[in-house]
Amino acid sequence: MNSKRRHLHFFAIFSDALSTLWSIVVPLGFGFAWGLRHLDDIIGYVLILPLIILIFNFVKWLRYTYELSDEQFHIRSGIFVRSDRYIRLLRIQSVQIKTNLLLRLLGVVQLKFDTADPASKGDMVLTALNKKEAERIKAEISRVKMQQPHIKTEEAAPKALVQEKQPKKVYQLSGKRLLAASLLSSKIGVMLAAVFGLWSQADDFVPDSIRGRSLSYLEHTSLVGLIILIGFAIILLWFASFISILLRWGFFRLSVFDNEWRIHRGVWETKDETYKTDRVQAIQIKETWLQQLFGWCTVYAECSGSIDLEKSDGGGSVIVFPMIRKEELPSFLTIVIPRFAGTLSARALPFRSTLYRMAVPACFWMILCSVLAWRFDWGKYALIGLPVILIYGWFRRRSEGWLLSGQRLIVVNRWFAKTTTVTRKNHIQSLEKKQSFLQKRLGLATSTATIRASSEQNFTVQQLEKENADSIFQWFRQH
């Protein structure tokens, strides 16, 4: 099949122009908004900027064309320097269709390809396409990869989609799980930081009279009134967190096929993502403090190839399911990705390793307190934080561990959230064992496994028994 050379949807001009404006305005942040109050003399230049960007993107749209053939996807782009890019259809790992409320009203979607190239070069995005055209391209790529009969017309694409086999299992995020996600989310802390950031810039936006009256009201408010205000603020932050999670994870659906996952999510901005399971290099189960307390967790996958950091929730990790009960994990993994299924319990680290790891931050804090007490009168009160550091270090280190189970290596780490990583021997690129002088005296060692997902990632077991580190090393060396 050969198709004629085509342009993107006309809306791409406005979409790219808005993206350009957004990338200019957002990094400048509040400083830009504050500066607008002092731009009386150059306001004309500010108003002409969007027009220049719009004209530039119109020319860019005219010069951007694509063509789909039986074996490859050809893109020509560039205003001053012409670029020709050819992508073999068999090298395309997955196809994602993304849209939002405005694009849905216009019948427009965004199409993104993940190829087998490194993450910096493996993404190709068609920013605005007619929905039927996007489905036709996606169906043609599926036909080539599955060696199905040719799709001769644009109307044949939906039929090809209908003929696909049904998923083995479909997991949907229920209202109960969505509510649990909002209650146990760490987003409230992020929003609280945003509120403090806005308050620090309030003098640039809020008139002094209003700000002064607000502070005066707080100073004269009774204790009961303050408690009510704090409670109201917590409820408001939780509601904002709930709306954020609803927009991000609403209508979440995981469809499991024999060799791929299809993930649909989002309310305001919907995303349809497809991942081949043979690209999965590791599975991660993450539990925040609240999630661990109530028996919930979130499942991520580390995939090879190019991963769009925008669509991921873990810095390059793919979210497999946002909220699931711990007791449901074994059966979930058995269905979703059997080769990583099995026991998830880990062997605890030795007691002396916990004391060793606690001693480092405690010594640092005591030295810092000594310096503060020497320089400031209030410095001695900083010692109050020492018990908090020791208690946190104790629980953090006692949560960590490791386990060898057949071809699987399980590593459990904690910073604030507890992360259980499951990988397999054939996915590990390298394994390193380290021992410092003090570790040798204590009979301890550190092992680090490296995998190649969307980027190089390390999973480290710190301060385990030297014999256990040797056993992990020998396990890796065996064929």
C-alpha positions in Angstrom: 0.0 0.0 0.0 1.2 3.5 -0.9 -0.5 6.7 0.2 0.0 10.1 -1.2 2.0 12.7 0.6 -0.1 14.4 3.3 -0.1 17.4 5.6 -1.0 17.3 9.3 -4.4 18.6 10.3 -4.7 22.4 10.0 -5.2 22.7 13.7 -1.5 21.7 14.1 -0.6 25.3 13.4 -2.5 26.6 16.4 -1.5 23.6 18.6 2.2 24.1 17.9 1.9 27.9 18.4 0.3 27.4 21.8 3.0 24.9 22.8 5.7 27.4 21.8 4.0 30.2 23.8 3.6 27.8 26.8 7.2 26.9 26.7 8.2 30.6 26.7 5.8 31.8 29.4 5.9 28.9 31.9 9.6 28.8 32.6 9.6 32.6 33.3 6.8 31.9 35.9 5.8 34.5 38.3 8.7 36.7 37.3 7.2 37.1 33.8 3.7 38.0 35.3 5.4 40.5 37.6 7.3 42.0 34.7 4.0 42.6 32.8 3.2 45.4 35.3 6.3 47.2 34.0 5.9 46.7 30.3 3.9 49.8 29.4 6.5 51.1 27.0 7.0 47.8 25.1 3.6 46.2 25.3 3.3 46.3 21.5 6.3 43.9 21.2 4.6 41.5 23.7 1.4 41.5 21.7 3.2 40.9 18.4 5.0 37.9 19.7 2.0 35.5 19.3 1.5 36.7 15.7 5.1 36.0 14.8 4.9 32.5 16.3 1.7 31.8 14.5 3.2 32.8 11.1 6.3 30.7 11.8 4.2 27.6 12.6 2.0 28.1 9.5 5.2 27.9 7.3 6.4 25.0 9.4 3.0 23.2 8.7 3.3 23.8 5.0 6.8 22.3 4.9 5.8 19.2 7.0 4.5 16.2 5.1 4.3 12.5 5.7 3.8 9.4 3.5 3.0 5.8 4.5 4.0 2.9 2.4 4.1 -0.9 2.8 7.4 -0.9 4.5 8.2 2.5 5.9 7.0 5.9 7.1 8.5 8.9 5.4 8.5 12.4 7.0 9.8 15.6 5.3 10.2 18.6 7.5 12.2 21.8 8.0 11.9 25.4 7.0 15.5 26.5 6.2 17.1 23.0 6.4 15.1 20.2 4.9 15.0 16.9 6.8 14.0 13.5 5.4 13.3 10.7 8.0 12.5 7.1 7.1 11.2 4.7 9.7 10.7 1.0 9.0 7.2 0.0 10.1 8.6 -3.2 11.6 10.8 -1.1 13.9 7.9 0.7 15.5 7.4 -0.8 18.9 4.1 0.9 19.9 1.6 3.5 18.8 -0.1 5.9 21.1 -3.1 8.0 20.4 -3.6 11.1 22.7 -6.3 13.7 22.7 -8.0 16.2 25.1 -11.4 17.8 25.4 -10.7 20.5 22.8 -9.2 18.1 20.3 -12.1 15.7 20.7 -14.5 18.5 19.8 -12.5 19.1 16.6 -12.2 15.4 15.9 -8.4 15.7 16.1 -5.9 13.4 17.9 -2.1 13.3 18.5 -0.3 10.2 17.2 3.1 9.1 18.7 5.4 6.2 17.7 7.9 4.5 19.9 10.7 2.9 17.8 13.5 0.6 18.8 16.0 3.5 18.7 17.5 5.0 21.9 15.1 7.2 23.9 16.6 10.5 22.6 15.9 9.5 18.9 13.1 6.9 19.2 10.1 9.2 19.4 8.1 10.5 16.5 5.0 12.6 17.1 2.3 13.8 14.6 0.8 16.6 16.6 -2.6 16.9 15.0 -4.3 14.3 12.8 -7.9 13.5 11.8 -9.1 10.7 14.0 -9.9 8.4 11.0 -6.5 9.1 9.6 -4.8 8.2 12.9 -6.8 5.0 13.1 -5.9 4.1 9.5 -2.1 4.6 10.2 -2.3 2.6 13.4 -4.2 -0.2 11.6 -1.7 -0.3 8.7 1.2 -0.6 11.2 -0.6 -3.4 13.0 -1.2 -5.1 9.6 2.4 -5.0 8.6 3.6 -6.3 12.0 1.0 -9.0 12.1 1.2 -9.7 8.3 -2.5 -9.3 7.9 -4.1 -8.6 4.5 -3.6 -5.2 3.0 -5.8 -2.3 3.9 -6.7 -0.8 0.6 -9.0 2.0 1.7 -9.3 4.3 4.6 -12.7 2.8 5.5 -11.1 -0.6 6.0 -9.1 0.5 9.1 -12.0 0.2 11.6 -12.8 -3.3 10.3 -9.3 -4.4 10.9 -9.5 -3.1 14.4 -12.8 -5.0 15.0 -11.2 -8.3 13.8 -8.5 -8.2 16.4 -8.7 -10.9 19.1 -10.3 -10.1 22.4 -8.1 -9.4 25.5 -7.4 -12.1 28.0 -8.3 -9.8 30.9 -9.4 -6.2 31.4 -8.7 -4.3 34.6 -10.6 -1.1 35.3 -10.0 1.5 38.0 -13.2 1.5 40.0 -14.6 4.5 41.8 -13.6 3.0 45.1 -10.0 2.6 44.0 -10.0 6.1 42.6 -11.2 7.5 45.9 -8.5 5.5 47.7 -5.9 6.9 45.3 -6.9 10.5 46.1 -7.0 9.8 49.9 -3.6 8.1 49.9 -1.9 10.3 47.3 1.2 12.3 48.0 -0.1 15.0 45.7 -1.3 17.0 48.8 2.2 17.7 49.8 3.1 19.0 46.3 0.0 21.2 46.3 0.9 22.5 49.8 4.3 23.5 48.5 2.6 25.2 45.5 0.4 27.2 48.0 3.5 28.4 49.9 5.1 29.3 46.6 2.1 31.4 45.6 2.0 33.0 49.1 5.6 34.0 48.8 4.8 35.9 45.6 1.5 37.3 46.9 2.9 40.8 47.2 3.3 41.0 43.4 -0.3 40.1 42.7 -2.4 40.9 45.8 -3.0 44.5 46.8 -1.3 45.4 50.1 -4.7 46.4 51.6 -6.2 43.0 51.1 -3.1 41.2 52.2 -2.9 43.3 55.3 -6.5 42.7 56.2 -6.1 39.0 55.8 -3.1 38.8 58.1 -4.9 41.0 60.6 -7.9 38.6 60.6 -5.6 35.6 61.2 -3.9 37.4 64.1 -7.2 38.0 65.9 -8.8 34.6 65.1 -9.4 32.3 68.1 -7.9 28.9 68.4 -11.2 27.2 67.4 -11.4 29.5 64.4 -7.8 28.6 63.4 -8.6 24.9 63.7 -11.6 25.3 61.5 -9.6 27.2 58.9 -6.8 24.5 58.9 -9.4 21.8 58.6 -11.1 23.6 55.7 -7.7 24.1 54.0 -7.0 20.3 54.3 -10.3 19.4 52.8 -9.7 21.9 50.0 -6.3 20.4 49.3 -7.7 16.9 49.3 -10.4 18.0 46.9 -7.8 19.5 44.6 -5.8 16.3 44.8 -8.9 14.2 44.0 -9.6 16.4 40.9 -6.0 16.0 39.8 -6.1 12.2 40.2 -9.5 12.0 38.5 -8.3 13.9 35.5 -5.1 11.8 35.3 -6.4 8.4 36.1 -10.1 8.6 35.4 -11.5 5.8 33.1 -8.2 3.9 33.6 -8.4 0.6 31.7 -5.7 -2.0 31.3 -6.4 -4.6 28.5 -4.1 -7.6 28.6 -3.3 -9.5 25.4 -0.9 -12.4 24.8 2.1 -10.2 24.1 1.0 -6.6 24.7 -0.8 -4.2 27.1 -3.2 -1.6 25.9 -3.7 1.2 28.4 -6.5 3.8 28.2 -6.7 6.7 30.8 -7.6 10.3 31.3 -10.6 12.5 31.4 -9.5 15.9 30.2 -6.6 14.5 28.2 -7.2 10.9 27.1 -4.4 8.6 26.2 -4.4 5.2 24.4 -1.0 3.5 24.9 0.3 0.1 23.6 3.3 -1.7 25.1 4.9 -5.0 24.0 5.5 -7.1 27.1 8.8 -8.4 25.7 10.1 -4.8 26.2 9.5 -5.0 30.0 12.9 -5.2 31.8 11.6 -4.9 35.4 8.4 -4.5 37.4 8.3 -2.1 40.3 5.7 -2.1 43.1 5.7 1.3 44.9 4.0 2.0 48.3 3.8 5.4 50.0 3.6 5.4 53.8 -0.2 5.7 53.7 -0.6 3.1 50.9 1.5 0.7 53.0 -0.5 1.4 56.1 -3.8 0.5 54.3 -2.5 -2.3 52.1 -2.5 -0.6 48.7 0.3 -0.2 46.1 1.0 1.1 42.5 2.5 -1.1 39.8 5.0 0.3 37.3 7.0 -1.3 34.5 10.5 -0.4 33.2 10.5 -0.8 29.5 13.3 -0.8 26.9 13.2 1.6 24.0 11.9 5.2 24.0 9.5 6.2 26.8 7.7 9.5 26.7 8.5 11.1 30.1 5.4 13.3 29.8 3.1 10.3 29.9 4.9 8.4 32.6 4.4 8.8 36.3 7.7 7.6 37.5 10.4 9.5 35.6 10.4 7.1 32.6 8.4 4.2 34.2 5.2 3.1 32.6 2.3 2.9 35.1 0.6 -0.5 34.7 -2.1 -0.1 37.4 -2.4 2.9 39.7 -4.1 1.4 42.7 -4.3 -2.3 43.7 -4.5 -4.3 46.9 -1.3 -6.0 48.0 -3.1 -9.4 48.3 -4.2 -9.1 44.7 -0.7 -8.7 43.4 0.3 -12.4 42.9 -2.7 -13.2 40.7 -2.4 -9.8 38.9 1.2 -10.4 37.9 0.4 -14.0 36.9 -2.1 -12.7 34.3 -0.5 -9.5 33.3 3.2 -10.6 33.0 3.8 -14.2 34.1 7.6 -14.3 33.8 7.8 -11.8 36.7 5.2 -13.5 38.9 6.0 -15.3 42.1 6.8 -14.6 45.7 7.5 -10.9 46.5 8.8 -11.4 50.1 12.4 -10.4 50.6 15.2 -11.4 53.0 15.9 -8.8 55.6 19.3 -7.2 55.9 21.4 -8.1 59.0 21.0 -6.0 62.1 24.5 -4.6 62.1 23.9 -3.2 58.6 20.9 -1.2 59.9 23.0 0.2 62.7 25.8 1.0 60.2 23.4 2.9 57.9 21.8 4.8 60.8 25.2 5.9 62.1 26.1 7.9 59.0 23.2 10.5 59.1 23.3 10.6 62.9 27.0 11.6 62.9 26.5 14.2 60.2 23.6 15.7 62.1 25.6 15.9 65.4 28.4 17.6 63.6 26.0 20.1 62.0 24.4 20.7 65.4 27.7 21.4 67.0 28.6 24.0 64.3 25.1 25.6 64.7 25.4 25.7 68.5 28.9 27.3 68.2 27.6 30.0 65.8 24.0 30.6 67.1 22.3 30.5 70.5 19.4 28.5 69.1 21.8 25.9 67.5 21.5 23.5 70.5 17.8 23.0 69.9 18.6 21.4 66.5 19.5 18.2 68.5 15.8 17.7 68.9 15.8 16.4 65.3 18.3 13.6 66.1 15.7 11.1 67.5 13.5 11.7 64.4 16.5 10.9 62.2 17.3 7.7 64.1 13.7 6.5 64.1 13.3 7.3 60.4 16.6 5.5 59.6 15.6 2.5 61.7 12.2 2.0 59.9 13.7 2.8 56.5 16.5 0.3 56.7 14.4 -2.4 58.3 12.1 -2.1 55.2 14.9 -3.0 52.8 15.9 -6.4 51.6 16.6 -8.8 48.7 15.8 -12.2 47.4 16.9 -14.6 44.6 14.0 -16.7 43.3 14.9 -18.8 40.3 15.8 -16.4 37.4 14.3 -13.4 39.3 16.2 -10.9 41.5 14.0 -8.9 44.0 15.4 -5.7 45.5 13.5 -3.7 48.1 14.5 -0.1 48.8 12.9 2.8 50.6 13.5 6.5 50.6 10.0 7.9 51.4 8.1 5.3 49.4 8.9 1.6 49.6 9.9 0.2 46.2 10.0 -3.5 45.4 11.8 -4.1 42.1 11.5 -7.5 40.3 13.9 -8.2 37.4 15.3 -11.3 35.7 18.8 -12.4 35.1 18.6 -12.0 31.3 17.5 -8.4 31.7 20.5 -7.4 33.9 23.2 -5.7 31.9 25.8 -5.7 34.6 26.2 -6.6 38.3 28.7 -4.9 40.6 29.9 -5.8 44.1 31.6 -3.3 46.3 33.3 -3.4 49.7 34.8 -0.5 51.6 37.4 -1.0 54.4 34.8 -0.6 57.1 32.5 -3.0 55.3 35.2 -5.6 55.2 35.7 -5.3 59.0 31.9 -5.8 59.5 31.5 -8.5 56.9 29.2 -6.4 54.7 29.1 -5.6 51.0 27.0 -3.7 48.4 25.6 -5.2 45.2 24.3 -3.1 42.3 22.3 -4.5 39.3 22.0 -2.4 36.1 19.3 -2.7 33.5 18.8 -0.9 30.3 15.2 0.4 30.2 14.2 3.9 28.8 17.5 4.9 30.4 20.2 3.1 32.4 18.8 2.2 35.9 20.6 0.8 38.9 19.0 -1.2 41.7 21.2 -1.4 44.8 21.2 -3.6 47.9 23.3 -1.9 50.5 25.0 -3.4 53.5 24.1 -7.1 52.9 26.1 -10.0 54.2 29.3 -10.6 52.2 28.3 -14.2 51.6 24.9 -13.1 50.2 26.6 -10.6 47.9 28.9 -13.4 46.7 25.9 -15.7 46.1 24.2 -13.0 44.0 27.4 -12.5 42.0 27.7 -16.3 41.4 24.0 -16.5 40.4 24.5 -13.8 37.8 27.7 -15.5 36.4 25.9 -18.9 35.9 24.5 -19.4 32.4 
